Amino acid sequence: MTTSGPRSGDFRDQLVQPLLVLGVTAVGAVQWSAADTVFPPLALTLFVLTALAGIGTLFPWTRLGPRTQIAAISGYMALGALLLPLAHQTQAAGIFPFIAASAAGVKLASRKAAVGIAVGGALLATAASVAVGQLVPDAPQWPWWAPLTVALPVYMGISFRDRQNVLLSARRAAEAAERAAESEAREAALLERARIGREVHDVLGHSLSGIALQLDLADALRSSGRDEESVAAVRRARALAVDSIGETRRAVQALREDTLPLPDVLRRLAERNAVGFTITGEPVSPSAEATHAVFRVAQEALTNAAKHAPGATRAMSLSCTADRIILTVHNGPAGEIRGGGTAAAPGVGLVGMRERATQLGATLHTGPAPDGGWTVELSLPRRSV
């Protein structure tokens, strides 16, 4: 996240108040020895106290409560207002009440309190100027309107504080946006991992399951002396291995969202598995992601049928209505098992099918059919594709 601009600007802004306080203190101290002040001991005491109060405002006040902050700023303002008419000859010292008004706007969260302190300081400075003028008529004094302007810098302080709050809010919003982007990136990576995991399972699971079944059959046939049929089973296993290479290429194409229309994809799948395939309604071509998901559900359903109901008849259909696309894969009752095939171990095929259906906003129904077989039905809303 790039925040060097606002942060460097904040740094420059933060230098204004320290430079004013320290500069006025230094210049006032230099001028003091050569200037004529009214009531010198009192004026010098007020100058020292005001300078210390100003320096105190340069430190963070995070540990001070709101009332303590108001009391501290009020004391700072009162000292500066009383100093104003006593140190006319040291013009730098007369800037302190203006700095105090600005500090009230910067430091105090309550605008009402800041403005109240600034106005009170202006009235006090005016009253002090009138009192000094009455007590020491010959002493030079500020114009009558000058003490009234003491309150004006409070609005500069409030504006500065508002700007700092806006920058802080913008920085926090940028950080929140960055965290959200990182979270989305992590979520996208997890989704992509899950997608690749399903691809690996679908491609390898389908191919290796078929190869394992054919090799088990070949072993059983060879043990019973049926060598020619055993060789044929081995050849079918080899054909499945070759076909898995094509499946891998198709999986890569699907990951790149480069796929054929859904009816063509399902028709080719049916041809490779020697399964009957019918289409009812007007064929549609959903998105590459939806096409690939439907294809994988069909492939997994056919693979499960071959593993759990070997020898059973299998059929696949695609129904396209006005509002839904429905894929149905059905197999009949299991036929006679030839040879000692491997038992079908529980896998993640059904879980993968349900995950794909959920991502597309589809519904997946699996269960026994009236004829003793098994049916898998995926119903996909057309608006989601």
C-alpha positions in Angstrom: 0.0 0.0 0.0 1.4 3.4 -0.9 1.0 6.0 1.8 4.3 7.9 1.6 2.6 11.0 0.2 0.1 11.5 3.0 2.5 10.4 5.7 5.2 12.9 4.5 2.5 15.5 4.4 1.5 14.7 7.9 5.1 15.0 9.0 5.4 18.5 7.5 2.1 19.6 9.1 3.3 18.3 12.5 6.3 20.6 12.3 4.3 23.8 12.1 3.3 23.9 15.8 6.7 23.0 17.2 8.4 25.6 15.0 6.0 28.3 16.1 6.3 27.5 19.8 10.0 27.1 19.9 10.6 30.0 17.5 8.5 32.4 19.5 10.1 31.2 22.8 13.6 31.7 21.4 12.9 35.1 19.8 11.0 36.3 22.9 13.8 35.3 25.2 16.3 37.2 23.0 14.1 40.3 22.8 13.3 40.2 26.5 16.6 41.7 27.8 16.4 44.7 25.5 12.6 45.4 25.8 10.7 47.5 28.3 7.9 45.5 29.9 5.1 46.4 32.2 5.4 44.9 35.6 8.7 43.1 34.7 8.6 40.4 37.4 5.0 39.4 36.6 5.6 39.6 32.8 8.8 37.4 33.0 6.9 34.8 35.2 4.0 34.7 32.7 6.5 34.4 29.8 8.3 31.4 31.3 5.0 29.7 32.3 3.4 30.3 28.9 6.5 29.0 27.1 6.5 25.9 29.2 2.8 25.4 28.6 3.3 25.8 24.9 6.1 23.2 24.9 3.8 20.9 26.8 1.3 21.0 24.0 3.9 19.6 21.6 3.8 16.2 23.3 1.1 13.6 22.7 -1.9 13.9 25.1 -3.3 10.4 24.5 -3.0 9.6 28.2 -4.9 12.7 29.3 -8.6 12.6 29.7 -10.9 15.2 28.0 -11.3 17.3 31.1 -7.6 17.4 31.8 -6.9 18.4 28.2 -9.5 21.2 28.4 -8.0 22.4 31.7 -4.4 22.4 30.3 -5.4 24.3 27.1 -7.4 26.8 29.2 -4.4 27.4 31.5 -2.2 27.9 28.4 -4.7 30.3 26.9 -5.1 32.3 30.1 -1.3 32.7 30.6 -0.9 33.9 27.0 -3.8 36.3 27.2 -2.5 37.9 30.4 1.0 38.1 28.9 -0.2 39.9 25.8 -0.6 43.5 27.3 2.5 43.1 29.5 5.0 42.2 26.8 4.1 44.7 24.0 7.7 45.5 23.4 8.6 41.9 22.9 6.3 41.3 20.0 7.2 37.7 19.7 5.8 37.0 23.2 2.5 38.5 22.1 2.0 35.7 19.6 1.5 33.1 22.4 -2.3 33.5 22.8 -2.8 33.1 19.1 -0.7 29.9 19.2 -2.8 28.7 22.2 -6.0 29.3 20.3 -4.7 27.2 17.4 -3.6 24.5 19.8 -7.1 24.4 21.3 -8.5 23.6 17.8 -5.8 20.9 17.2 -5.8 19.2 20.6 -9.4 19.2 21.7 -11.8 16.7 20.2 -14.7 19.0 21.1 -15.1 21.9 18.8 -17.4 23.6 21.2 -14.8 23.5 23.9 -12.1 24.7 21.6 -14.1 27.7 20.4 -15.2 28.5 23.9 -11.6 28.6 25.2 -10.5 30.7 22.2 -13.3 33.2 22.7 -12.7 33.3 26.5 -9.0 33.9 25.8 -9.8 36.8 23.5 -12.1 38.4 26.1 -9.5 37.9 28.8 -6.8 39.4 26.6 -9.1 42.4 25.9 -9.9 42.9 29.6 -6.2 42.6 30.6 -5.3 45.2 27.9 -7.9 47.6 29.2 -6.8 47.0 32.8 -3.1 47.6 32.0 -4.0 50.7 30.0 -5.8 52.1 33.1 -3.0 51.2 35.5 -0.1 52.3 33.3 -1.5 55.0 30.9 1.9 55.8 29.4 2.7 52.2 28.5 2.4 51.4 24.8 -0.4 49.0 24.0 -1.9 47.0 21.2 -4.8 48.5 19.2 -8.1 47.9 20.9 -9.2 45.4 18.3 -6.0 43.3 18.4 -6.9 41.2 21.5 -10.2 40.3 20.0 -8.5 38.5 17.1 -6.8 36.1 19.5 -9.7 33.7 19.0 -9.4 33.5 15.2 -6.6 30.9 14.9 -8.9 28.3 16.6 -10.5 27.7 13.2 -7.1 27.0 11.7 -6.5 24.5 14.4 -9.9 22.9 13.8 -9.3 22.7 10.1 -5.9 21.1 10.7 -7.5 18.5 13.0 -10.2 17.8 10.5 -7.6 17.3 7.8 -5.6 15.0 9.9 -8.8 13.0 10.7 -9.6 12.8 7.0 -6.1 11.6 6.2 -6.3 9.0 9.0 -9.6 7.8 7.8 -8.4 7.5 4.2 -5.3 5.6 5.4 -7.4 3.2 7.4 -9.8 2.8 4.5 -6.8 2.0 2.2 -5.4 -0.5 4.7 -8.9 -2.1 5.0 -9.1 -2.3 1.2 -5.7 -3.8 1.1 -6.6 -6.4 3.7 -9.8 -7.1 1.8 -7.9 -7.5 -1.5 -5.4 -9.9 0.3 -8.3 -11.9 1.7 -10.0 -12.1 -1.7 -6.7 -13.2 -3.2 -6.3 -15.9 -0.6 -9.9 -17.0 -1.1 -9.4 -17.1 -4.9 -6.2 -19.2 -4.4 -8.1 -21.6 -2.2 -10.9 -21.9 -4.7 -8.4 -22.5 -7.5 -6.7 -25.1 -5.4 -10.1 -26.8 -4.8 -10.8 -26.6 -8.5 -7.5 -28.1 -9.5 -8.0 -30.8 -6.8 -11.3 -31.7 -8.4 -9.7 -31.8 -11.8 -7.0 -34.1 -10.6 -9.5 -36.4 -9.0 -11.8 -36.4 -12.0 -9.1 -37.1 -14.5 -7.0 -39.6 -12.6 -10.0 -41.1 -10.7 -11.9 -41.8 -13.9 -9.0 -43.2 -15.8 -7.2 -45.1 -13.1 -10.4 -46.7 -11.9 -11.2 -48.0 -15.4 -7.6 -49.2 -15.8 -7.7 -50.9 -12.4 -11.0 -52.7 -13.3 -9.6 -53.9 -16.6 -6.4 -55.1 -15.1 -8.3 -56.9 -12.3 -10.5 -58.5 -15.0 -7.4 -59.5 -17.0 -5.8 -61.1 -14.0 -9.0 -63.1 -13.2 -9.3 -64.2 -16.8 -5.7 -65.3 -17.0 -6.1 -67.3 -13.8 -9.0 -69.1 -15.3 -7.0 -69.9 -18.5 -8.9 -67.5 -20.8 -5.7 -65.9 -22.2 -7.2 -64.3 -25.3 -9.9 -62.5 -23.2 -7.2 -61.5 -20.7 -5.1 -59.9 -23.5 -8.1 -58.1 -24.7 -8.7 -56.7 -21.2 -5.1 -55.5 -21.0 -5.5 -53.8 -24.4 -8.6 -52.1 -23.1 -6.6 -50.9 -20.0 -4.0 -49.5 -22.4 -6.7 -47.8 -24.4 -8.0 -46.2 -21.2 -4.5 -45.0 -20.4 -4.1 -43.4 -23.8 -7.6 -41.9 -23.4 -6.6 -40.4 -20.1 -3.9 -38.4 -21.9 -6.7 -36.8 -23.9 -8.7 -36.3 -20.7 -5.7 -34.5 -19.3 -5.5 -32.2 -22.3 -9.2 -31.5 -22.1 -8.8 -30.7 -18.3 -6.1 -28.2 -19.1 -8.3 -26.6 -21.8 -11.1 -26.4 -19.3 -8.9 -24.8 -16.7 -8.1 -22.2 -19.4 -11.8 -21.8 -20.1 -11.4 -23.1 -23.6 -14.1 -25.8 -24.0 -16.7 -27.1 -26.5 -20.4 -26.5 -26.3 -22.1 -28.6 -23.6 -24.1 -30.9 -25.9 -20.9 -31.8 -27.9 -18.9 -32.4 -24.7 -21.6 -34.8 -23.3 -22.0 -36.5 -26.6 -18.3 -37.3 -26.9 -18.3 -38.5 -23.3 -21.2 -40.8 -24.0 -19.4 -42.2 -27.1 -16.2 -42.9 -25.2 -18.2 -44.8 -22.5 -20.5 -46.5 -24.9 -23.5 -44.9 -23.2 -26.8 -43.9 -24.7 -27.3 -40.1 -24.8 -30.4 -38.1 -25.6 -31.2 -34.4 -25.7 -34.6 -32.9 -25.2 -35.5 -29.3 -25.7 -33.4 -26.6 -27.4 -29.7 -27.2 -26.7 -27.9 -24.3 -24.9 -24.3 -23.4 -24.6 -23.6 -22.2 -21.0 -20.4 -20.6 -19.8 -17.1 -22.6 -19.9 -17.2 -23.0 -16.2 -20.7 -24.3 -16.1 -20.1 -26.6 -19.1 -17.0 -28.0 -17.4 -18.8 -28.5 -14.1 -21.7 -30.4 -15.8 -19.2 -32.5 -17.8 -17.4 -33.5 -14.6 -20.6 -34.4 -12.8 -21.6 -36.6 -15.8 -18.1 -38.2 -15.9 -18.1 -38.9 -12.2 -21.6 -40.4 -12.3 -20.6 -42.7 -15.2 -17.4 -43.7 -13.4 -19.3 -44.5 -10.2 -21.9 -46.6 -12.1 -19.0 -48.6 -13.7 -17.4 -49.2 -10.3 -20.5 -49.9 -8.2 -22.7 -51.6 -10.8 -20.4 -53.3 -13.3 -22.3 -54.8 -16.2 -25.3 -52.6 -15.7 -26.9 -50.6 -18.5 -26.1 -46.9 -18.4 -27.8 -43.9 -20.0 -27.4 -40.2 -20.0 -29.8 -37.4 -20.9 -29.8 -33.6 -21.1 -33.0 -31.7 -20.8 -33.2 -28.0 -21.6 -36.3 -26.1 -20.5 -37.1 -22.5 -20.4 -35.6 -22.0 -17.0 -33.4 -25.0 -16.2 -30.8 -27.4 -17.6 -31.1 -30.9 -16.2 -28.5 -33.6 -16.6 -29.6 -37.2 -15.7 -27.3 -40.2 -15.5 -29.0 -43.5 -14.8 -27.7 -47.0 -14.4 -29.7 -50.2 -14.0 -29.1 -52.9 -11.4 -25.6 -54.4 -11.2 -25.0 -57.4 -13.4 -22.9 -60.4 -12.7 -19.3 -59.5 -11.6 -16.8 -61.3 -13.8 -13.7 -62.2 -11.8 -12.5 -60.8 -8.5 -12.5 -57.0 -9.1 -11.3 -54.5 -6.5 -13.9 -53.2 -4.2 -14.8 -49.6 -4.7 -13.3 -47.6 -1.9 -15.1 -44.6 -0.6 -13.9 -41.5 -2.4 -14.5 -37.8 -2.8 -16.4 -38.1 -6.1 -19.9 -37.4 -4.6 -18.4 -34.6 -2.5 -16.8 -33.1 -5.7 -20.1 -33.3 -7.5 -21.9 -31.5 -4.7 -19.2 -28.8 -4.6 -19.6 -28.1 -8.3 -23.4 -28.0 -8.0 -23.1 -25.5 -5.1 -20.8 -23.2 -7.0 -23.2 -23.0 -9.9 -26.3 -22.6 -7.6 -27.6 -25.9 -8.9 -29.2 -28.8 -7.0 -27.9 -32.4 -7.1 -30.1 -35.4 -6.3 -28.7 -38.9 -6.0 -30.5 -42.0 -5.0 -31.9 -45.4 -5.9 -34.2 -45.7 -9.0 -37.4 -47.7 -9.1 -35.8 -50.4 -11.3 -33.2 -51.1 -8.6 -30.5 -49.0 -10.2 -29.2 -45.6 -9.4 -29.9 -42.1 -10.7 -27.9 -38.9 -10.5 -29.7 -35.7 -11.5 -28.1 -32.2 -11.7 -30.6 -29.3 -12.1 -29.0 -26.1 -13.1 -30.9 -22.7 -13.3 -30.3 -21.1 -16.8 -29.9 -17.7 -15.2 -26.7 -18.8 -13.5 -25.1 -19.8 -16.7 
